[in-house]
Amino acid sequence: MPTHTMKAIRLHEFGGPEVLRHEEVPVPEPAPGEVLVRVHAVGLNPPDWYVREGMPGVPPEFRPPFGLPLIPGTDISGVVHSVAADVHGFAPGDEVIGLLRFPVSPQAGAYAEYVTAPAADLARKPAAVDHVHAAGLPMSGLTAWQYLIEVGHGHPSPFQEAPHRPVPLDGRTTVLVNGAGGGVGHLALQLAKWRGARVIAVASGAHEAFLRELGADEFIDYTKQRPEEVVRGVDLVLDAVGGPTSRRFLPTVRRGGALYPVYFGEFDDEENARLGVTVTGTQVRSNGAQLAELARLLDAGTIRVAVDSTFPLAEARAAHARAARGHIQGKIVLTVA
């Protein structure tokens, strides 16, 4: 076992980045079906700051239970330290990545030197990339995969009754990705290109060269043009920004096409039906098998993870402050010594 204590970031109250505290805490012990991972890097995701703030904009019926104090974070890349007696797929020394316990536990203790992880949530780290880039893959990659390629679970979205069924992508498909410069967006763009689709990327002008390098066939700078005014006839919109303004993309979609808001917004079912546009979404869930598929693509160089910035674990406040400024290109990652 490691020493009995470790450094971790904890929340004792909700609020801004200043509530993140760097503390000494006990090292967790793996339960049956779990492994103990020595964390090397942690990928940041929007649920990290939603939980830090206490999820003020989420209705109580959709808010998962969590108490204080808690250690934030769900995305890790690290090395297996030990395994429970019933775990046979991993062994000490294995390099692994994972989206841990999401959405059952919105924060799984990843901002720490050690974390316990369900073995089913883990995949082997791609050998071709370092821990920093590997840590940026799990939640963003699985979100893009479950929206575009395969849901992989039967859990209904809390925001809709209709099941989410990804549109088949091929060389005859045009996909518009809004928020293409961010974590989900830049991976979704690459997955759509992998499947042969033509991709229109929407982001601010600062991201144009980056997104064209990733394979974008067309780029729209939303600070200069409104995509809903200049685009028509696309087969699919993946709105990685989502929220209340997502319905503005409905006119860009052909009849029979689809609009997938990653953060569900306000839609009118009658309007969707009149336009002939399917509007659905899903809630990303931990899935080690799907993550292994993404890791193989990363290993092969088919996709890559862009890193916006890195911060030491002790500077998690600064990392959250960077996230709050927006215009993120790829992922923000915490490094653990």
Residue pairs with C-beta under 8 A, 6 or more apart in sequence:
1 27
1 81
1 82
2 27
2 38
2 81
2 113
2 114
3 27
4 26
4 27
5 24
5 25
5 26
5 27
6 24
6 25
6 26
6 27
6 112
6 113
6 114
7 22
7 23
7 24
7 25
7 112
7 113
7 313
7 314
8 22
8 23
8 24
8 25
8 71
8 109
8 111
8 112
8 113
8 313
9 20
9 21
9 22
9 23
9 71
9 72
9 73
9 111
9 112
9 313
9 316
10 20
10 21
10 23
10 25
10 69
10 70
10 71
11 19
11 20
11 21
11 51
11 52
11 68
11 69
11 70
11 71
11 72
12 19
12 21
12 68
12 69
13 19
13 68
14 52
14 53
14 54
14 68
15 52
15 53
15 54
16 52
16 53
16 320
17 52
17 316
17 317
17 318
17 320
17 321
17 324
18 317
19 52
20 52
20 72
20 316
20 317
20 320
22 313
22 314
22 316
25 71
25 112
27 36
27 113
27 114
28 36
28 109
28 114
28 115
28 116
29 36
29 116
30 36
30 82
30 83
30 84
30 87
30 116
31 84
31 116
32 84
32 85
32 86
33 84
33 86
33 87
33 118
33 119
33 120
34 83
34 84
34 87
34 116
34 117
34 118
34 119
35 80
35 81
35 82
35 83
35 84
35 87
35 90
35 96
35 116
35 117
35 119
35 122
36 80
36 81
36 82
36 83
36 114
36 115
36 116
36 117
37 76
37 78
37 79
37 80
37 81
37 96
37 98
37 114
37 115
37 116
37 117
37 122
38 78
38 79
38 80
38 81
38 113
38 114
39 76
39 77
39 78
39 110
39 112
39 113
39 114
39 115
39 336
40 77
40 78
40 79
40 131
40 135
40 335
40 336
41 76
41 77
41 78
41 131
41 132
41 134
41 135
41 333
41 334
41 335
41 336
42 73
42 75
42 76
42 110
42 111
42 135
42 313
42 333
42 334
42 336
43 75
43 76
43 77
43 135
43 136
43 137
43 138
43 139
43 140
43 183
43 331
43 332
43 333
44 73
44 75
44 319
44 320
44 323
44 331
44 332
44 333
44 334
45 74
45 75
45 139
45 140
45 183
47 74
47 102
47 106
47 107
47 139
48 72
48 73
48 74
48 107
48 320
48 323
49 320
49 323
49 324
50 57
50 58
50 106
51 66
51 70
51 72
51 106
51 107
52 72
52 320
55 63
62 158
62 159
64 103
64 104
64 105
64 106
66 105
66 106
66 107
70 107
70 109
71 107
71 109
71 110
71 111
71 112
71 115
72 107
72 109
72 110
72 111
72 316
73 107
73 108
73 109
73 110
73 111
73 112
73 115
73 334
74 99
74 100
74 101
74 102
74 106
74 107
74 108
74 110
74 138
74 139
75 97
75 98
75 99
75 100
75 110
75 135
75 136
75 137
75 138
75 139
76 96
76 97
76 98
76 100
76 110
76 115
76 117
76 135
76 138
77 95
77 96
77 97
77 125
77 131
77 132
77 134
77 135
78 95
78 96
78 115
78 131
78 336
79 93
79 94
79 95
79 96
80 90
80 91
80 92
80 93
80 94
80 95
80 96
81 92
81 114
82 92
83 90
83 91
83 92
83 119
87 119
89 119
90 96
90 119
90 122
94 124
95 124
95 125
95 127
95 131
96 117
96 122
96 123
96 124
96 125
97 122
97 123
97 124
97 125
97 126
97 134
97 135
97 137
97 138
97 291
97 295
98 117
98 121
98 122
98 123
98 138
98 286
98 288
98 291
99 121
99 138
99 139
99 142
99 284
99 286
99 287
99 291
100 108
100 109
100 110
100 115
100 117
100 118
100 121
100 286
101 108
101 118
101 121
101 286
102 108
102 139
102 284
102 285
102 286
103 283
103 284
103 285
108 115
108 117
109 115
109 116
111 313
111 316
111 334
112 313
112 336
113 313
113 336
118 286
119 288
120 286
120 288
121 286
121 287
121 288
121 291
122 288
122 291
123 288
123 289
123 291
123 292
123 294
123 295
124 292
124 295
125 131
125 134
125 295
126 134
126 137
126 295
126 296
126 298
126 299
127 299
128 298
128 299
128 300
128 301
129 298
129 299
129 304
129 305
131 335
132 307
132 310
132 333
132 335
133 298
133 304
133 305
133 307
134 295
134 298
134 305
135 331
135 333
135 334
136 183
136 305
136 306
136 307
136 330
136 331
136 333
137 187
137 291
137 294
137 295
137 298
137 305
138 291
139 183
139 284
140 182
140 183
140 184
140 187
140 331
141 187
141 291
141 294
141 303
141 305
142 284
142 285
142 286
142 287
142 290
142 291
142 294
143 184
143 188
143 262
143 284
144 184
144 187
144 188
144 191
144 238
145 152
145 191
145 290
145 293
145 294
146 152
146 153
146 164
146 282
146 284
146 285
146 287
146 290
147 164
147 166
147 188
147 238
147 260
147 262
147 281
147 282
148 166
148 167
148 169
148 175
148 188
148 191
148 192
148 195
148 238
148 260
149 166
149 169
149 191
149 195
150 166
150 290
151 163
151 164
151 165
151 166
151 282
152 285
152 287
152 289
152 290
153 285
153 287
154 163
155 283
155 285
156 163
157 164
157 264
157 280
157 281
157 282
157 283
158 283
159 264
159 281
159 283
160 264
160 280
160 281
162 280
163 280
164 260
164 280
164 281
164 282
165 280
167 173
167 235
167 236
167 257
167 258
169 175
169 192
169 195
169 196
169 197
169 236
170 195
170 196
170 197
171 196
171 197
171 198
173 192
173 195
173 196
173 197
173 198
173 235
173 236
174 197
174 198
174 199
174 200
174 233
174 234
174 235
174 236
175 192
175 197
175 198
175 199
175 200
175 234
175 235
175 236
175 237
175 238
176 199
176 200
176 202
176 227
176 231
176 234
176 236
176 237
176 238
176 249
176 252
177 185
177 188
177 189
177 192
177 199
177 200
177 201
177 202
177 237
177 238
177 240
178 185
178 202
178 222
178 227
178 237
178 238
178 239
178 240
178 241
178 249
179 185
179 202
179 203
179 239
179 240
179 241
180 186
180 188
180 189
180 201
180 202
180 203
180 207
180 211
180 216
180 240
181 201
181 203
181 204
181 206
181 207
181 210
181 211
181 327
181 328
181 329
181 330
182 240
182 241
182 328
182 329
182 330
183 328
183 330
183 331
184 240
184 262
185 201
185 203
185 238
185 240
186 210
186 211
186 214
186 306
186 329
186 330
187 303
187 305
188 238
188 240
189 199
189 201
189 211
189 214
189 215
189 216
190 214
190 215
190 302
190 303
190 304
191 297
191 303
192 199
192 238
193 199
193 214
193 215
194 297
194 302
194 303
198 217
198 218
199 215
199 216
199 217
199 218
200 216
200 217
200 218
200 219
200 220
200 227
200 231
200 234
201 207
201 211
201 212
201 216
201 218
201 219
201 220
202 219
202 220
202 222
202 227
203 211
203 219
203 221
203 222
204 221
204 222
204 223
204 327
205 221
205 223
205 224
206 327
206 329
207 329
208 219
208 221
210 306
210 329
211 219
212 219
214 304
220 227
220 230
220 231
227 249
227 252
228 248
228 249
228 250
228 251
228 252
231 252
232 251
232 252
232 254
233 252
233 254
234 252
234 253
234 254
234 257
235 253
235 254
235 257
235 258
236 253
236 257
236 258
236 259
236 260
237 249
237 252
237 253
237 257
237 258
237 259
237 260
238 260
238 262
239 246
239 249
239 259
239 260
239 261
239 262
240 262
241 262
241 263
242 261
242 262
242 263
242 264
242 265
242 281
243 261
243 263
243 265
244 265
244 266
245 265
246 259
246 261
246 263
246 264
246 265
246 267
247 265
247 266
247 267
247 268
247 271
249 259
250 259
250 271
250 272
250 275
250 277
250 279
251 275
253 259
253 275
253 277
255 275
255 276
255 277
256 276
257 276
257 277
257 278
258 277
258 278
258 279
258 280
259 277
259 278
259 279
260 279
260 280
260 281
261 279
261 281
262 281
264 281
267 279
272 278
272 279
294 303
297 303
298 304
298 305
305 330
305 331
306 329
306 330
306 331
307 330
307 331
307 332
307 333
308 322
308 328
308 329
308 330
308 331
308 332
309 319
309 322
309 332
309 333
310 332
310 333
310 334
310 335
311 318
311 319
311 322
311 332
311 333
311 334
311 335
312 334
312 335
312 336
312 337
313 334
313 335
313 336
313 337
315 334
316 334
319 332
319 334
322 328
322 332
323 332
